[in-house]
Amino acid sequence: MNFTQLRCFIKAVDNSSFTIAAEAMNFTQPAVSKNIKDLENELDVTLINRGHHRISLTDAGRYFYKVARNVVNDMDSAAGYLRGQKNKIGGLLRIGRKEISLE
């Protein structure tokens, strides 16, 4: 599981659409769909019911959405704080495969 997958999932849920999520993230719709499908495969659970024009969350998806949103918000907050401290500290913050320069 990675932050791109979490962000795709959150954005798709927030917009009730893979297409709108893709546009908002500057991704293609298939890339958003693949990220979410990979997330579901890794968790071995269906998070989203896919309809023709709208998506909806499964029970597991509703629970996971709350958790994923908190995780992403916390990481964004921590990264923002550390970026703000760049005059006091320096270097590189590595979270999973993502690297954030603190300089």
PyRosetta script that sets phi, psi and omega in degrees:
from pyrosetta import init, pose_from_sequence

init()
pose = pose_from_sequence("MNFTQLRCFIKAVDNSSFTIAAEAMNFTQPAVSKNIKDLENELDVTLINRGHHRISLTDAGRYFYKVARNVVNDMDSAAGYLRGQKNKIGGLLRIGRKEISLE")
pose.set_psi(1, 139.3)
pose.set_omega(1, 179.5)
pose.set_phi(2, -138.0)
pose.set_psi(2, 171.3)
pose.set_omega(2, -176.5)
pose.set_phi(3, -67.5)
pose.set_psi(3, -30.3)
pose.set_omega(3, 177.1)
pose.set_phi(4, -63.6)
pose.set_psi(4, -43.6)
pose.set_omega(4, 177.7)
pose.set_phi(5, -61.7)
pose.set_psi(5, -44.9)
pose.set_omega(5, 179.6)
pose.set_phi(6, -62.9)
pose.set_psi(6, -44.3)
pose.set_omega(6, -179.7)
pose.set_phi(7, -64.5)
pose.set_psi(7, -39.9)
pose.set_omega(7, 176.8)
pose.set_phi(8, -62.3)
pose.set_psi(8, -45.4)
pose.set_omega(8, 179.2)
pose.set_phi(9, -60.0)
pose.set_psi(9, -50.2)
pose.set_omega(9, -178.7)
pose.set_phi(10, -61.6)
pose.set_psi(10, -46.4)
pose.set_omega(10, -177.7)
pose.set_phi(11, -65.0)
pose.set_psi(11, -39.6)
pose.set_omega(11, 178.1)
pose.set_phi(12, -64.1)
pose.set_psi(12, -42.7)
pose.set_omega(12, 179.2)
pose.set_phi(13, -66.0)
pose.set_psi(13, -46.8)
pose.set_omega(13, -179.0)
pose.set_phi(14, -58.2)
pose.set_psi(14, -32.5)
pose.set_omega(14, -177.4)
pose.set_phi(15, -103.2)
pose.set_psi(15, -3.0)
pose.set_omega(15, -177.2)
pose.set_phi(16, 53.8)
pose.set_psi(16, 30.8)
pose.set_omega(16, -176.2)
pose.set_phi(17, -163.2)
pose.set_psi(17, 133.7)
pose.set_omega(17, 173.7)
pose.set_phi(18, -70.4)
pose.set_psi(18, -37.7)
pose.set_omega(18, -177.4)
pose.set_phi(19, -64.7)
pose.set_psi(19, -47.2)
pose.set_omega(19, 179.5)
pose.set_phi(20, -66.2)
pose.set_psi(20, -38.4)
pose.set_omega(20, 176.8)
pose.set_phi(21, -60.5)
pose.set_psi(21, -43.9)
pose.set_omega(21, -179.8)
pose.set_phi(22, -61.3)
pose.set_psi(22, -45.0)
pose.set_omega(22, 179.2)
pose.set_phi(23, -61.4)
pose.set_psi(23, -43.0)
pose.set_omega(23, -178.9)
pose.set_phi(24, -65.4)
pose.set_psi(24, -29.7)
pose.set_omega(24, -176.6)
pose.set_phi(25, -98.6)
pose.set_psi(25, -0.2)
pose.set_omega(25, -174.4)
pose.set_phi(26, 58.6)
pose.set_psi(26, 39.9)
pose.set_omega(26, 175.4)
pose.set_phi(27, -113.8)
pose.set_psi(27, 170.0)
pose.set_omega(27, 168.8)
pose.set_phi(28, -86.8)
pose.set_psi(28, 157.2)
pose.set_omega(28, 178.5)
pose.set_phi(29, -61.6)
pose.set_psi(29, -41.6)
pose.set_omega(29, 177.4)
pose.set_phi(30, -61.4)
pose.set_psi(30, -32.8)
pose.set_omega(30, 178.8)
pose.set_phi(31, -66.7)
pose.set_psi(31, -41.0)
pose.set_omega(31, 177.1)
pose.set_phi(32, -64.4)
pose.set_psi(32, -47.2)
pose.set_omega(32, 179.5)
pose.set_phi(33, -58.4)
pose.set_psi(33, -43.5)
pose.set_omega(33, -179.0)
pose.set_phi(34, -65.8)
pose.set_psi(34, -42.7)
pose.set_omega(34, 179.0)
pose.set_phi(35, -60.0)
pose.set_psi(35, -43.0)
pose.set_omega(35, -179.5)
pose.set_phi(36, -69.9)
pose.set_psi(36, -41.4)
pose.set_omega(36, 178.7)
pose.set_phi(37, -63.8)
pose.set_psi(37, -41.3)
pose.set_omega(37, 177.1)
pose.set_phi(38, -62.0)
pose.set_psi(38, -39.5)
pose.set_omega(38, 176.7)
pose.set_phi(39, -62.3)
pose.set_psi(39, -46.7)
pose.set_omega(39, 178.8)
pose.set_phi(40, -62.2)
pose.set_psi(40, -41.5)
pose.set_omega(40, 179.0)
pose.set_phi(41, -63.1)
pose.set_psi(41, -42.1)
pose.set_omega(41, 179.9)
pose.set_phi(42, -65.4)
pose.set_psi(42, -39.0)
pose.set_omega(42, 179.7)
pose.set_phi(43, -81.9)
pose.set_psi(43, -13.1)
pose.set_omega(43, -178.1)
pose.set_phi(44, 57.5)
pose.set_psi(44, 44.6)
pose.set_omega(44, 179.4)
pose.set_phi(45, -153.0)
pose.set_psi(45, 147.6)
pose.set_omega(45, 174.1)
pose.set_phi(46, -85.8)
pose.set_psi(46, 123.4)
pose.set_omega(46, -179.7)
pose.set_phi(47, -98.1)
pose.set_psi(47, -31.4)
pose.set_omega(47, -173.5)
pose.set_phi(48, -126.6)
pose.set_psi(48, 131.8)
pose.set_omega(48, 168.7)
pose.set_phi(49, -85.7)
pose.set_psi(49, 122.8)
pose.set_omega(49, -176.7)
pose.set_phi(50, -96.3)
pose.set_psi(50, 121.5)
pose.set_omega(50, 176.6)
pose.set_phi(51, -109.2)
pose.set_psi(51, -179.1)
pose.set_omega(51, -179.0)
pose.set_phi(52, -68.8)
pose.set_psi(52, -39.5)
pose.set_omega(52, -176.4)
pose.set_phi(53, -122.6)
pose.set_psi(53, -19.4)
pose.set_omega(53, -176.9)
pose.set_phi(54, -134.4)
pose.set_psi(54, 157.5)
pose.set_omega(54, 174.0)
pose.set_phi(55, -115.9)
pose.set_psi(55, 157.3)
pose.set_omega(55, 174.8)
pose.set_phi(56, -141.8)
pose.set_psi(56, 157.6)
pose.set_omega(56, -177.8)
pose.set_phi(57, -87.6)
pose.set_psi(57, 143.9)
pose.set_omega(57, 168.3)
pose.set_phi(58, -77.5)
pose.set_psi(58, 174.6)
pose.set_omega(58, 175.5)
pose.set_phi(59, -58.7)
pose.set_psi(59, -43.6)
pose.set_omega(59, 178.0)
pose.set_phi(60, -63.3)
pose.set_psi(60, -38.4)
pose.set_omega(60, 179.2)
pose.set_phi(61, -64.2)
pose.set_psi(61, -39.6)
pose.set_omega(61, 178.0)
pose.set_phi(62, -62.5)
pose.set_psi(62, -43.6)
pose.set_omega(62, 178.2)
pose.set_phi(63, -65.0)
pose.set_psi(63, -47.8)
pose.set_omega(63, -175.6)
pose.set_phi(64, -66.3)
pose.set_psi(64, -33.9)
pose.set_omega(64, 179.3)
pose.set_phi(65, -58.5)
pose.set_psi(65, -46.9)
pose.set_omega(65, 179.9)
pose.set_phi(66, -60.0)
pose.set_psi(66, -45.2)
pose.set_omega(66, -179.2)
pose.set_phi(67, -66.8)
pose.set_psi(67, -47.3)
pose.set_omega(67, -178.6)
pose.set_phi(68, -60.7)
pose.set_psi(68, -41.5)
pose.set_omega(68, 179.8)
pose.set_phi(69, -62.6)
pose.set_psi(69, -42.8)
pose.set_omega(69, 178.1)
pose.set_phi(70, -63.7)
pose.set_psi(70, -43.4)
pose.set_omega(70, -179.7)
pose.set_phi(71, -61.4)
pose.set_psi(71, -49.3)
pose.set_omega(71, -178.5)
pose.set_phi(72, -65.0)
pose.set_psi(72, -43.0)
pose.set_omega(72, 178.0)
pose.set_phi(73, -61.1)
pose.set_psi(73, -43.1)
pose.set_omega(73, 179.3)
pose.set_phi(74, -63.2)
pose.set_psi(74, -43.1)
pose.set_omega(74, -179.6)
pose.set_phi(75, -68.3)
pose.set_psi(75, -39.0)
pose.set_omega(75, 176.7)
pose.set_phi(76, -63.8)
pose.set_psi(76, -40.6)
pose.set_omega(76, 178.5)
pose.set_phi(77, -64.3)
pose.set_psi(77, -45.4)
pose.set_omega(77, 179.6)
pose.set_phi(78, -63.5)
pose.set_psi(78, -43.3)
pose.set_omega(78, 179.8)
pose.set_phi(79, -64.8)
pose.set_psi(79, -40.6)
pose.set_omega(79, 178.0)
pose.set_phi(80, -63.1)
pose.set_psi(80, -42.3)
pose.set_omega(80, 177.8)
pose.set_phi(81, -61.1)
pose.set_psi(81, -48.1)
pose.set_omega(81, -178.0)
pose.set_phi(82, -65.0)
pose.set_psi(82, -37.3)
pose.set_omega(82, 175.7)
pose.set_phi(83, -62.4)
pose.set_psi(83, -37.0)
pose.set_omega(83, 178.5)
pose.set_phi(84, -68.8)
pose.set_psi(84, -18.0)
pose.set_omega(84, -179.8)
pose.set_phi(85, -96.0)
pose.set_psi(85, 11.6)
pose.set_omega(85, -172.0)
pose.set_phi(86, -59.9)
pose.set_psi(86, -25.0)
pose.set_omega(86, 177.0)
pose.set_phi(87, -77.2)
pose.set_psi(87, -19.9)
pose.set_omega(87, -178.2)
pose.set_phi(88, -97.3)
pose.set_psi(88, -31.2)
pose.set_omega(88, 179.8)
pose.set_phi(89, -133.4)
pose.set_psi(89, 165.9)
pose.set_omega(89, 177.6)
pose.set_phi(90, -146.2)
pose.set_psi(90, 176.1)
pose.set_omega(90, 176.2)
pose.set_phi(91, 118.0)
pose.set_psi(91, -151.8)
pose.set_omega(91, -173.2)
pose.set_phi(92, -133.3)
pose.set_psi(92, 128.0)
pose.set_omega(92, 174.9)
pose.set_phi(93, -96.5)
pose.set_psi(93, 124.7)
pose.set_omega(93, 179.8)
pose.set_phi(94, -115.7)
pose.set_psi(94, 121.9)
pose.set_omega(94, 176.8)
pose.set_phi(95, -123.1)
pose.set_psi(95, 106.9)
pose.set_omega(95, -174.0)
pose.set_phi(96, 62.8)
pose.set_psi(96, -124.2)
pose.set_omega(96, 178.9)
pose.set_phi(97, -95.2)
pose.set_psi(97, -7.2)
pose.set_omega(97, -178.1)
pose.set_phi(98, -87.6)
pose.set_psi(98, 134.1)
pose.set_omega(98, 178.0)
pose.set_phi(99, -116.6)
pose.set_psi(99, 134.8)
pose.set_omega(99, 179.6)
pose.set_phi(100, -122.2)
pose.set_psi(100, 121.0)
pose.set_omega(100, 178.9)
pose.set_phi(101, -75.4)
pose.set_psi(101, 133.2)
pose.set_omega(101, 178.1)
pose.set_phi(102, -100.5)
pose.set_psi(102, 11.8)
pose.set_omega(102, -177.4)
pose.set_phi(103, -102.0)
pose.dump_pdb("model.pdb")
